[in-house]
Every structure is written in C-alpha cells, then in structure tokens.
C-alpha cells in the first residue's frame, strides 16, 4: 500500500513512459482514468491497414515499460509495476462533452468490449478480441 503522493508519483512515471510509447507507435492517448490508460488508433489519423498491429505493438511495449517501472523509488523491495492490456477493433463515436471541464470521450460497444478485454486479461498479458485477432493475421 502506497500513500497518495507516492501513487501520484508512480502513475506520473508510468504514464510518461506510455505517453512516449504512444508517440512512437503513432497512436492517440484518449485519457487516463485512475490507473487505466486509454489509447486508440485509426481515429484522429487514417490508419486503415495497420491500426490493430500498432495497438498490439504498443501493448507489448507498454507491458515492458511497466515492468521496468519501480512501484516505489525509495523502496525497491516493492518491485515493479505489473499491468494488464486489452483491445478490440470496431466503430466508436468521439466527441467533446461538458463545458466546465470539457473532455474528449469515446463512446460505443467497442469501448466497452476493450475495457472487458483488459479487465479479463492476465497480469502482464494482452487480451484481444476475435475481431482484432482477425485483423492481426
């Protein structure tokens, strides 16, 4: 268990690595929600031929980045971060919602399916849907 300041530091270090990976793989970071990092391909940039490959390779690199991120920089005995990754391919609707603190959000079954892929994945593994697996063949 970490105090809130250390959780914030951990997430900052991890998300900074994932942000760099999202740039390297040319994918779009949508948002972070707590300890979840949501990214998308083929939305803000036309990537019809390799969007599934991009997110799969990002997922592989994200696990490696997490596994090289110390949980507590002052106590290495706490080990390194472990994550789960999940993705699905399909249509989404994107929009900016709200006026006070507007947020760019994605909506649709594809988002829900992706979330289920992640939550049902094993630690340090990638769980992709059948639709994504077909695109990766």
C-alpha positions, 0 to 999 in steps of 0.5 A, a space after each residue: 500500500 502506497 500513500 497518495 503522493 507516492 501513487 501520484 508519483 508512480 502513475 506520473 512515471 508510468 504514464 510518461 513512459 506510455 505517453 512516449 510509447 504512444 508517440 512512437 507507435 503513432 497512436 492517440 492517448 484518449 485519457 487516463 482514468 485512475 490507473 487505466 490508460 486509454 489509447 486508440 488508433 485509426 481515429 484522429 489519423 487514417 490508419 486503415 491497414 495497420 491500426 490493430 498491429 500498432 495497438 498490439 505493438 504498443 501493448 507489448 511495449 507498454 507491458 515492458 515499460 511497466 515492468 521496468 517501472 519501480 512501484 516505489 523509488 525509495 523502496 525497491 523491495 516493492 518491485 515493479 509495476 505489473 499491468 494488464 492490456 486489452 483491445 478490440 477493433 470496431 466503430 466508436 463515436 468521439 466527441 467533446 462533452 461538458 463545458 466546465 471541464 470539457 473532455 474528449 470521450 469515446 463512446 460505443 460497444 467497442 469501448 466497452 468490449 476493450 475495457 472487458 478485454 483488459 479487465 479479463 486479461 492476465 497480469 502482464 498479458 494482452 487480451 484481444 478480441 476475435 475481431 482484432 485477432 482477425 485483423 492481426 493475421 
